Amino acid sequence: MKGSLFAGAVMLASSLLLAGCETATVQPQAAEESNLVQSSEDAATALVKQLGPNLRPDQPLIVASFVNVDHLDESSTLGRMLAEQMASSLTRQGLPVVELKLRDSLFIQEGSGEFMLSRELQHISQSHQAQAVVVGTYAIGRQSVYVTSRLVRVADNRILAASDYRLPMDADVRALVGAKRR
């Protein structure tokens, strides 16, 4: 009886020791994924909240393609999608948005370190009696794309509302940024 009790104790101790040697498998964490649609929705909501009563519901808005902050005459599939999603979100929130498919050039002019609406965009805005234009820029980092959107009054280039956010550089964002068009 003593022998079988001793053998049982040895087996129990051995199994406890072996269990202590078990290695834990560490699963690599998935890279942070961007939610492009939700980010655009949040940015549009932030613009609308900032505007409050400053926005006339009887005058439309125009949304221009977002451009690369380092090359203001350059957009990409990402820049065009950000504008499309911004326009959709503003429309869902009850704001009148004019559907325009503009060239990817001359949306914003750089002069003396300040951004201005291009003359072409000012002319188009006035012909549609738009009260404001949503413009945006993006900066490409190693791990993120940083996006700024602004709602600018056409009459005087005054920024009425602004929103900034970050998109993690996942495979989708990388593909959208890589598809450039001038």
N, CA, C and O of each residue as an XYZ file, in Angstrom:
728
protein
N       0.824     -1.172      0.000
C       0.000      0.000      0.000
C       0.876      1.247      0.000
O       0.610      2.226     -0.697
N       1.978      1.170      0.845
C       2.887      2.295      0.894
C       3.525      2.527     -0.462
O       3.734      3.669     -0.872
N       3.839      1.425     -1.170
C       4.486      1.521     -2.474
C       3.577      2.157     -3.508
O       4.027      2.983     -4.302
N       2.314      1.789     -3.511
C       1.410      2.360     -4.511
C       1.074      3.819     -4.169
O       0.830      4.627     -5.065
N       1.063      4.150     -2.886
C       0.848      5.531     -2.484
C       2.037      6.379     -2.907
O       1.879      7.506     -3.376
N       3.228      5.820     -2.733
C       4.450      6.512     -3.126
C       4.473      6.696     -4.643
O       4.823      7.771     -5.130
N       4.105      5.655     -5.392
C       4.092      5.722     -6.855
C       3.077      6.762     -7.329
O       3.346      7.501     -8.276
N       1.927      6.825     -6.686
C       0.904      7.811     -7.050
C       1.385      9.224     -6.789
O       1.121     10.133     -7.575
N       2.106      9.411     -5.662
C       2.630     10.731     -5.326
C       3.685     11.154     -6.335
O       3.748     12.318     -6.730
N       4.523     10.191     -6.754
C       5.575     10.492     -7.738
C       4.939     10.882     -9.076
O       5.383     11.830     -9.724
N       3.899     10.149     -9.484
C       3.232     10.457    -10.754
C       2.561     11.830    -10.709
O       2.599     12.578    -11.685
N       1.950     12.153     -9.575
C       1.304     13.449     -9.431
C       2.337     14.568     -9.484
O       2.136     15.576    -10.160
N       3.446     14.385     -8.764
C       4.505     15.391     -8.751
C       5.104     15.556    -10.142
O       5.388     16.675    -10.567
N       5.298     14.443    -10.857
C       5.872     14.491    -12.205
C       4.958     15.250    -13.159
O       5.415     16.070    -13.955
N       3.675     14.969    -13.068
C       2.751     15.647    -13.978
C       2.662     17.143    -13.659
O       2.510     17.960    -14.568
N       2.756     17.506    -12.378
C       2.755     18.924    -12.019
C       4.010     19.613    -12.527
O       3.951     20.741    -13.016
N       5.154     18.931    -12.412
C       6.403     19.500    -12.904
C       6.375     19.664    -14.415
O       6.802     20.690    -14.945
N       5.870     18.649    -15.106
C       5.800     18.733    -16.561
C       4.830     19.822    -17.011
O       5.072     20.509    -18.003
N       3.745     19.969    -16.283
C       2.789     21.022    -16.622
C       3.428     22.396    -16.464
O       3.112     23.315    -17.220
N       4.313     22.545    -15.501
C       5.012     23.810    -15.288
C       5.974     24.117    -16.409
O       6.331     25.279    -16.602
N       6.412     23.109    -17.164
C       7.342     23.309    -18.266
C       6.629     23.611    -19.579
O       7.278     23.907    -20.582
N       5.313     23.540    -19.578
C       4.565     23.789    -20.811
C       4.787     25.229    -21.249
O       4.726     26.150    -20.435
N       5.042     25.415    -22.519
C       5.265     26.768    -23.023
C       3.952     27.341    -23.529
O       3.141     26.639    -24.132
N       3.764     28.595    -23.281
C       2.562     29.277    -23.758
C       2.828     29.797    -25.159
O       3.871     30.400    -25.412
N       1.914     29.575    -26.049
C       2.040     30.081    -27.406
C       1.489     31.496    -27.431
O       0.329     31.724    -27.088
N       2.323     32.445    -27.837
C       1.906     33.838    -27.919
C       1.435     34.093    -29.341
O       2.201     33.984    -30.299
N       0.184     34.428    -29.455
C      -0.370     34.737    -30.767
C       0.026     36.161    -31.132
O      -0.167     37.082    -30.339
N       0.578     36.348    -32.327
C       0.904     37.721    -32.718
C      -0.376     38.540    -32.833
O      -1.389     38.068    -33.348
N      -0.311     39.767    -32.347
C      -1.485     40.626    -32.417
C      -1.651     41.141    -33.843
O      -0.678     41.489    -34.512
N      -2.863     41.180    -34.276
C      -3.136     41.705    -35.607
C      -2.850     43.200    -35.614
O      -3.070     43.895    -34.622
N      -2.356     43.678    -36.748
C      -2.106     45.107    -36.879
C      -3.432     45.849    -36.740
O      -4.490     45.346    -37.118
N      -3.348     47.043    -36.194
C      -4.546     47.860    -36.027
C      -5.160     48.118    -37.402
O      -4.459     48.496    -38.341
N      -6.443     47.915    -37.511
C      -7.118     48.126    -38.787
C      -7.851     49.457    -38.781
O      -8.378     49.892    -37.757
N      -7.874     50.089    -39.937
C      -8.598     51.347    -40.047
C     -10.062     51.067    -40.353
O     -10.399     50.066    -40.986
N     -10.902     51.942    -39.905
C     -12.306     51.886    -40.271
C     -12.588     53.180    -41.013
O     -13.039     54.169    -40.436
N     -12.313     53.145    -42.289
C     -12.386     54.329    -43.130
C     -13.773     54.963    -43.118
O     -13.904     56.181    -42.998
N     -14.789     54.149    -43.241
C     -16.156     54.672    -43.296
C     -16.533     55.344    -41.976
O     -17.079     56.448    -41.983
N     -16.253     54.698    -40.853
C     -16.601     55.278    -39.552
C     -15.789     56.541    -39.278
O     -16.310     57.497    -38.705
N     -14.528     56.555    -39.678
C     -13.700     57.747    -39.487
C     -14.261     58.931    -40.267
O     -14.304     60.050    -39.756
N     -14.687     58.688    -41.496
C     -15.282     59.754    -42.308
C     -16.600     60.225    -41.701
O     -16.887     61.422    -41.669
N     -17.387     59.284    -41.228
C     -18.672     59.614    -40.583
C     -18.433     60.488    -39.348
O     -19.118     61.492    -39.151
N     -17.470     60.105    -38.529
C     -17.158     60.871    -37.318
C     -16.666     62.275    -37.665
O     -17.028     63.245    -36.998
N     -15.842     62.382    -38.705
C     -15.320     63.691    -39.112
C     -16.453     64.594    -39.598
O     -16.501     65.771    -39.242
N     -17.357     64.057    -40.402
C     -18.491     64.845    -40.897
C     -19.383     65.297    -39.745
O     -19.838     66.440    -39.717
N     -19.628     64.403    -38.806
C     -20.447     64.745    -37.637
C     -19.787     65.862    -36.831
O     -20.466     66.770    -36.352
N     -18.472     65.795    -36.683
C     -17.746     66.839    -35.952
C     -17.878     68.190    -36.662
O     -18.053     69.217    -36.006
N     -17.795     68.196    -37.989
C     -17.950     69.450    -38.733
C     -19.339     70.040    -38.513
O     -19.475     71.237    -38.259
N     -20.354     69.216    -38.607
C     -21.740     69.686    -38.447
C     -21.970     70.220    -37.036
O     -22.620     71.252    -36.865
N     -21.449     69.535    -36.034
C     -21.624     69.990    -34.643
C     -20.978     71.351    -34.420
O     -21.525     72.191    -33.705
N     -19.810     71.572    -35.034
C     -19.126     72.852    -34.863
C     -19.884     73.996    -35.531
O     -19.844     75.133    -35.060
N     -20.562     73.698    -36.608
C     -21.259     74.739    -37.361
C     -22.474     75.277    -36.638
O     -22.707     76.485    -36.601
N     -23.238     74.381    -36.070
C     -24.455     74.805    -35.384
C     -25.319     75.661    -36.285
O     -25.621     75.260    -37.408
N     -25.726     76.842    -35.815
C     -26.628     77.696    -36.596
C     -25.934     78.455    -37.733
O     -26.603     79.163    -38.485
N     -24.631     78.328    -37.875
C     -23.913     79.049    -38.926
C     -24.138     78.477    -40.318
O     -23.680     79.054    -41.303
N     -24.833     77.357    -40.412
C     -25.052     76.702    -41.694
C     -26.490     76.930    -42.144
O     -27.436     76.655    -41.407
N     -26.637     77.431    -43.350
C     -27.977     77.669    -43.896
C     -28.467     76.400    -44.583
O     -27.805     75.900    -45.493
N     -29.610     75.873    -44.168
C     -30.101     74.623    -44.751
C     -30.589     74.763    -46.189
O     -30.821     73.758    -46.862
N     -30.750     76.016    -46.675
C     -31.240     76.221    -48.038
C     -30.109     76.382    -49.056
O     -30.372     76.464    -50.256
N     -28.869     76.426    -48.602
C     -27.734     76.572    -49.513
C     -26.863     75.325    -49.445
O     -26.549     74.838    -48.359
N     -26.475     74.810    -50.610
C     -25.735     73.543    -50.626
C     -24.266     73.679    -50.237
O     -23.705     74.772    -50.152
N     -23.686     72.527    -50.009
C     -22.252     72.389    -49.769
C     -21.644     71.660    -50.959
O     -22.328     70.935    -51.681
N     -20.356     71.867    -51.146
C     -19.591     71.111    -52.137
C     -18.467     70.423    -51.385
O     -17.876     71.007    -50.477
N     -18.171     69.198    -51.754
C     -17.063     68.456    -51.142
C     -16.029     68.185    -52.228
O     -16.331     67.539    -53.232
N     -14.814     68.677    -52.027
C     -13.721     68.476    -52.980
C     -12.892     67.264    -52.571
O     -12.866     66.884    -51.401
N     -12.222     66.664    -53.541
C     -11.325     65.546    -53.235
C     -10.256     65.990    -52.253
O      -9.745     67.106    -52.346
N      -9.921     65.126    -51.322
C      -8.861     65.417    -50.375
C      -7.532     65.241    -51.106
O      -7.387     64.365    -51.959
N      -6.569     66.088    -50.757
C      -5.293     66.084    -51.471
C      -4.135     65.802    -50.527
O      -4.239     65.962    -49.311
N      -3.040     65.382    -51.119
C      -1.808     65.114    -50.386
C      -1.239     66.447    -49.908
O      -1.006     67.344    -50.718
N      -1.017     66.585    -48.617
C      -0.561     67.857    -48.053
C       0.813     68.261    -48.591
O       1.144     69.447    -48.599
N       1.611     67.297    -49.037
C       2.926     67.601    -49.596
C       2.868     67.958    -51.075
O       3.821     68.522    -51.613
N       1.767     67.638    -51.733
C       1.582     67.912    -53.161
C       0.113     68.275    -53.359
O      -0.716     67.409    -53.640
N      -0.199     69.552    -53.212
C      -1.596     69.982    -53.190
C      -2.319     69.799    -54.519
O      -3.539     69.947    -54.591
N      -1.571     69.481    -55.564
C      -2.213     69.216    -56.854
C      -2.393     67.722    -57.081
O      -2.723     67.293    -58.187
N      -2.175     66.929    -56.032
C      -2.202     65.476    -56.178
C      -3.195     64.855    -55.194
O      -3.206     65.183    -54.008
N      -4.016     63.964    -55.709
C      -4.905     63.191    -54.859
C      -4.609     61.717    -55.098
O      -3.628     61.369    -55.756
N      -5.442     60.877    -54.572
C      -5.279     59.430    -54.723
C      -6.666     58.819    -54.565
O      -7.645     59.523    -54.314
N      -6.733     57.527    -54.711
C      -8.006     56.858    -54.466
C      -8.470     57.139    -53.039
O      -9.662     57.334    -52.801
N      -7.535     57.159    -52.092
C      -7.898     57.478    -50.707
C      -8.531     58.863    -50.628
O      -9.584     59.021    -50.012
N      -7.909     59.866    -51.239
C      -8.438     61.226    -51.199
C      -9.815     61.346    -51.817
O     -10.667     62.080    -51.318
N     -10.032     60.626    -52.901
C     -11.347     60.658    -53.539
C     -12.387     59.929    -52.693
O     -13.530     60.376    -52.597
N     -12.002     58.814    -52.081
C     -12.938     58.072    -51.225
C     -13.292     58.861    -49.962
O     -14.442     58.846    -49.523
N     -12.315     59.544    -49.381
C     -12.606     60.367    -48.205
C     -13.655     61.422    -48.548
O     -14.571     61.666    -47.762
N     -13.525     62.048    -49.717
C     -14.495     63.058    -50.143
C     -15.864     62.429    -50.387
O     -16.885     62.985    -49.982
N     -15.889     61.279    -51.044
C     -17.163     60.598    -51.308
C     -17.877     60.249    -50.001
O     -19.083     60.458    -49.865
N     -17.122     59.718    -49.053
C     -17.730     59.324    -47.778
C     -18.176     60.538    -46.972
O     -19.202     60.492    -46.293
N     -17.409     61.620    -47.045
C     -17.792     62.856    -46.361
C     -19.111     63.377    -46.942
O     -20.009     63.763    -46.193
N     -19.230     63.389    -48.270
C     -20.460     63.859    -48.915
C     -21.647     62.981    -48.524
O     -22.736     63.489    -48.255
N     -21.441     61.687    -48.493
C     -22.525     60.770    -48.099
C     -22.980     61.031    -46.673
O     -24.178     61.076    -46.395
N     -22.030     61.201    -45.780
C     -22.368     61.426    -44.375
C     -23.102     62.752    -44.181
O     -24.088     62.816    -43.447
N     -22.626     63.802    -44.835
C     -23.296     65.101    -44.721
C     -24.726     65.024    -45.250
O     -25.638     65.626    -44.685
N     -24.911     64.282    -46.333
C     -26.253     64.100    -46.893
C     -27.151     63.346    -45.921
O     -28.309     63.715    -45.727
N     -26.619     62.290    -45.310
C     -27.408     61.531    -44.326
C     -27.804     62.399    -43.139
O     -28.822     62.149    -42.494
N     -27.000     63.416    -42.853
C     -27.305     64.308    -41.736
C     -28.247     65.439    -42.144
O     -28.503     66.357    -41.364
N     -28.760     65.365    -43.369
C     -29.770     66.309    -43.809
C     -29.257     67.563    -44.486
O     -30.031     68.492    -44.715
N     -27.982     67.618    -44.812
C     -27.435     68.805    -45.464
C     -27.464     68.637    -46.976
O     -27.231     67.540    -47.484
N     -27.748     69.718    -47.699
C     -27.746     69.621    -49.159
C     -26.309     69.631    -49.694
O     -25.545     70.557    -49.422
N     -25.957     68.611    -50.444
C     -24.612     68.498    -51.018
C     -24.763     68.390    -52.528
O     -25.520     67.557    -53.027
N     -24.033     69.242    -53.254
C     -24.058     69.212    -54.711
C     -23.115     68.117    -55.182
O     -21.964     68.045    -54.750
N     -23.612     67.262    -56.075
C     -22.793     66.182    -56.629
C     -21.955     66.748    -57.765
O     -22.482     67.151    -58.801
N     -20.666     66.771    -57.561
C     -19.734     67.231    -58.585
C     -18.594     66.242    -58.692
O     -18.074     65.766    -57.683
N     -18.219     65.945    -59.883
C     -17.020     65.139    -60.109
C     -16.009     66.083    -60.740
O     -15.995     66.284    -61.954
N     -15.174     66.653    -59.900
C     -14.213     67.649    -60.356
C     -12.876     67.017    -60.681
O     -12.556     65.914    -60.238
N     -12.114     67.741    -61.460
C     -10.750     67.299    -61.718
C      -9.997     67.268    -60.400
O     -10.379     67.929    -59.433
N      -8.931     66.498    -60.375
C      -8.128     66.399    -59.156
C      -7.072     67.497    -59.080
O      -6.050     67.317    -58.418
N      -7.289     68.599    -59.725
C      -6.286     69.654    -59.675
C      -6.932     70.958    -59.234
O      -8.131     71.173    -59.409
N      -6.117     71.808    -58.666
C      -6.513     73.167    -58.324
C      -7.648     73.283    -57.322
O      -8.407     74.251    -57.370
N      -7.784     72.332    -56.424
C      -8.794     72.470    -55.382
C      -8.340     73.466    -54.328
O      -9.126     74.270    -53.827
N      -7.078     73.395    -54.010
C      -6.528     74.279    -52.992
C      -5.264     74.876    -53.580
O      -4.473     74.164    -54.200
N      -5.067     76.150    -53.398
C      -3.840     76.775    -53.857
C      -3.003     77.128    -52.647
O      -3.517     77.527    -51.602
N      -1.710     76.975    -52.814
C      -0.804     77.331    -51.743
C      -0.196     78.674    -52.089
O       0.308     78.866    -53.195
N      -0.240     79.580    -51.173
C       0.347     80.885    -51.402
C       0.755     81.477    -50.078
O      -0.072     81.608    -49.176
N       2.009     81.835    -49.947
C       2.524     82.427    -48.711
C       2.247     81.548    -47.501
O       2.021     82.049    -46.400
N       2.266     80.252    -47.705
C       2.067     79.333    -46.593
C       0.624     79.175    -46.159
O       0.355     78.490    -45.172
N      -0.324     79.796    -46.878
C      -1.734     79.693    -46.519
C      -2.490     78.977    -47.620
O      -2.101     79.028    -48.787
N      -3.555     78.321    -47.251
C      -4.396     77.629    -48.222
C      -5.551     78.534    -48.625
O      -6.146     79.216    -47.790
N      -5.851     78.529    -49.891
C      -7.002     79.257    -50.409
C      -7.746     78.333    -51.353
O      -7.154     77.432    -51.948
N      -9.032     78.555    -51.488
C      -9.771     77.819    -52.503
C      -9.288     78.291    -53.866
O      -9.041     79.481    -54.056
N      -9.153     77.387    -54.799
C      -8.726     77.768    -56.138
C      -9.814     78.608    -56.797
O     -10.975     78.563    -56.391
N      -9.434     79.368    -57.809
C     -10.415     80.193    -58.514
C     -11.469     79.323    -59.184
O     -12.646     79.680    -59.229
N     -11.037     78.177    -59.704
C     -11.979     77.263    -60.350
C     -13.032     76.784    -59.350
O     -14.224     76.754    -59.657
N     -12.584     76.416    -58.168
C     -13.521     75.928    -57.164
C     -14.408     77.055    -56.649
O     -15.587     76.837    -56.368
N     -13.848     78.261    -56.523
C     -14.671     79.406    -56.118
C     -15.757     79.675    -57.156
O     -16.909     79.933    -56.806
N     -15.385     79.615    -58.432
C     -16.351     79.853    -59.508
C     -17.458     78.796    -59.492
O     -18.639     79.130    -59.588
N     -17.076     77.527    -59.371
C     -18.058     76.440    -59.337
C     -18.971     76.590    -58.123
O     -20.180     76.378    -58.217
N     -18.391     76.954    -56.993
C     -19.188     77.142    -55.771
C     -20.210     78.254    -55.947
O     -21.367     78.116    -55.550
N     -19.777     79.352    -56.542
C     -20.691     80.473    -56.747
C     -21.783     80.124    -57.755
O     -22.933     80.530    -57.584
N     -21.435     79.377    -58.801
C     -22.443     79.027    -59.802
C     -23.499     78.074    -59.230
O     -24.622     78.031    -59.733
N     -23.158     77.319    -58.198
C     -24.120     76.429    -57.536
C     -24.690     77.050    -56.266
O     -25.436     76.405    -55.529
N     -24.332     78.308    -56.018
C     -24.759     79.030    -54.822
C     -24.427     78.256    -53.548
O     -25.200     78.240    -52.590
N     -23.267     77.619    -53.563
C     -22.820     76.863    -52.390
C     -22.343     77.835    -51.322
O     -21.648     78.809    -51.613
N     -22.721     77.558    -50.104
C     -22.297     78.413    -49.004
C     -20.897     78.075    -48.520
O     -20.184     78.929    -47.992
N     -20.514     76.822    -48.708
C     -19.210     76.397    -48.197
C     -18.726     75.168    -48.963
O     -19.491     74.477    -49.636
N     -17.432     74.930    -48.831
C     -16.790     73.788    -49.476
C     -16.043     73.004    -48.410
O     -15.353     73.581    -47.570
N     -16.186     71.691    -48.449
C     -15.379     70.833    -47.581
C     -14.122     70.479    -48.361
O     -14.187     69.896    -49.443
N     -12.986     70.838    -47.798
C     -11.695     70.488    -48.389
C     -10.939     69.657    -47.369
O     -11.207     69.727    -46.170
N     -10.003     68.878    -47.851
C      -9.249     68.049    -46.921
C      -7.867     67.740    -47.444
O      -7.610     67.741    -48.648
N      -6.994     67.478    -46.504
C      -5.641     67.051    -46.837
C      -5.331     65.792    -46.051
O      -5.958     65.499    -45.033
N      -4.343     65.053    -46.548
C      -3.856     63.892    -45.812
C      -2.340     63.867    -45.907
O      -1.757     64.272    -46.913
N      -1.717     63.386    -44.843
C      -0.260     63.241    -44.785
C       0.045     61.775    -44.541
O      -0.524     61.148    -43.648
N       0.939     61.246    -45.336
C       1.268     59.829    -45.262
C       2.465     59.632    -44.343
O       3.559     60.124    -44.617
N       2.246     58.910    -43.256
C       3.318     58.558    -42.336
C       3.718     57.105    -42.527
O       3.211     56.427    -43.421
N       4.618     56.631    -41.695
C       5.051     55.234    -41.803
C       3.974     54.269    -41.349
O       3.769     53.225    -41.968
N       3.286     54.611    -40.270
C       2.295     53.698    -39.711
C       0.871     54.239    -39.757
O      -0.073     53.539    -39.392
N       0.716     55.471    -40.201
C      -0.607     56.098    -40.211
C      -0.718     57.103    -41.349
O       0.280     57.571    -41.896
N      -1.957     57.416    -41.685
C      -2.265     58.539    -42.564
C      -3.043     59.529    -41.704
O      -4.030     59.168    -41.063
N      -2.591     60.777    -41.698
C      -3.221     61.818    -40.890
C      -4.105     62.660    -41.804
O      -3.650     63.163    -42.832
N      -5.367     62.807    -41.420
C      -6.361     63.461    -42.275
C      -6.897     64.706    -41.574
O      -7.206     64.684    -40.382
N      -6.999     65.786    -42.335
C      -7.610     67.020    -41.859
C      -8.718     67.391    -42.826
O      -8.513     67.397    -44.040
N      -9.879     67.696    -42.299
C     -10.972     68.179    -43.144
C     -11.432     69.523    -42.598
O     -11.485     69.743    -41.388
N     -11.762     70.412    -43.523
C     -12.199     71.753    -43.137
C     -13.402     72.152    -43.971
O     -13.484     71.838    -45.158
N     -14.317     72.835    -43.347
C     -15.447     73.410    -44.056
C     -15.153     74.895    -44.189
O     -15.082     75.613    -43.192
N     -14.983     75.351    -45.422
C     -14.522     76.710    -45.704
C     -15.638     77.502    -46.380
O     -16.237     77.045    -47.354
N     -15.909     78.694    -45.853
C     -16.916     79.563    -46.475
C     -16.344     80.115    -47.777
O     -15.221     80.619    -47.809
N     -17.118     80.017    -48.835
C     -16.662     80.411    -50.165
C     -16.402     81.911    -50.240
O     -15.420     82.335    -50.851
N     -17.253     82.711    -49.637
C     -17.177     84.164    -49.767
C     -15.845     84.748    -49.308
O     -15.342     85.689    -49.921
N     -15.274     84.208    -48.247
C     -14.066     84.823    -47.686
C     -12.974     83.832    -47.280
O     -12.014     84.218    -46.613
N     -13.106     82.574    -47.667
C     -12.123     81.530    -47.325
C     -11.988     81.301    -45.823
O     -10.981     80.755    -45.370
N     -12.970     81.704    -45.060
C     -12.922     81.513    -43.603
C     -13.248     80.066    -43.263
O     -14.215     79.497    -43.769
N     -12.426     79.480    -42.397
C     -12.670     78.113    -41.937
C     -13.768     78.165    -40.883
O     -13.617     78.807    -39.844
N     -14.870     77.486    -41.163
C     -16.011     77.474    -40.247
C     -15.974     76.296    -39.288
O     -16.499     76.374    -38.178
N     -15.352     75.205    -39.718
C     -15.270     74.001    -38.886
C     -14.095     73.167    -39.379
O     -13.708     73.245    -40.545
N     -13.530     72.366    -38.472
C     -12.383     71.529    -38.841
C     -12.393     70.244    -38.028
O     -12.920     70.187    -36.917
N     -11.801     69.226    -38.613
C     -11.708     67.927    -37.945
C     -10.408     67.253    -38.356
O     -10.012     67.315    -39.520
N      -9.753     66.617    -37.411
C      -8.509     65.883    -37.661
C      -8.658     64.468    -37.137
O      -9.275     64.241    -36.097
N      -8.087     63.515    -37.867
C      -8.084     62.135    -37.386
C      -6.950     61.361    -38.028
O      -6.289     61.836    -38.952
N      -6.744     60.171    -37.522
C      -5.651     59.305    -37.964
C      -6.224     57.983    -38.442
O      -7.106     57.402    -37.808
N      -5.705     57.518    -39.574
C      -6.056     56.191    -40.084
C      -4.832     55.298    -39.972
O      -3.781     55.645    -40.510
N      -4.927     54.170    -39.300
C      -3.790     53.245    -39.267
C      -3.457     52.785    -40.687
O      -4.355     52.570    -41.501
N      -2.182     52.636    -40.975
C      -1.728     52.241    -42.310
C      -1.871     50.729    -42.471
O      -0.885     49.994    -42.427
N      -3.107     50.277    -42.657
C      -3.321     48.856    -42.903
C      -3.218     48.597    -44.409
O      -2.939     49.517    -45.179
N      -3.436     47.380    -44.819
C      -3.278     47.016    -46.232
C      -4.241     47.794    -47.128
O      -3.871     48.196    -48.231
N      -5.467     48.007    -46.664
C      -6.435     48.752    -47.471
C      -6.002     50.201    -47.669
O      -6.014     50.707    -48.792
N      -5.622     50.865    -46.587
C      -5.204     52.265    -46.688
C      -3.957     52.374    -47.559
O      -3.858     53.284    -48.382
N      -3.012     51.465    -47.389
C      -1.794     51.475    -48.206
C      -2.144     51.355    -49.694
O      -1.568     52.056    -50.526
N      -3.079     50.475    -50.024
C      -3.485     50.310    -51.423
C      -4.171     51.573    -51.948
O      -3.932     51.979    -53.085
N      -5.019     52.193    -51.132
C      -5.725     53.398    -51.560
C      -4.786     54.587    -51.732
O      -4.984     55.405    -52.630
N      -3.783     54.690    -50.895
C      -2.807     55.772    -51.002
C      -1.915     55.566    -52.222
O      -1.520     56.530    -52.878
N      -1.604     54.320    -52.519
C      -0.704     54.021    -53.632
C      -1.308     54.274    -54.990
O      -0.578     54.387    -55.975
N      -2.607     54.366    -55.071
C      -3.280     54.570    -56.354
C      -3.425     56.063    -56.598
O      -4.492     56.631    -56.365
N      -2.361     56.699    -57.066
C      -2.353     58.153    -57.248
C      -2.845     58.530    -58.638
O      -2.734     57.766    -59.597
N      -3.388     59.728    -58.705
C      -3.798     60.292    -59.981
C      -3.683     61.799    -59.860
O      -4.110     62.377    -58.861
N      -3.124     62.423    -60.845
C      -3.008     63.886    -60.841
C      -4.210     64.513    -61.458
O      -4.293     65.738    -61.543
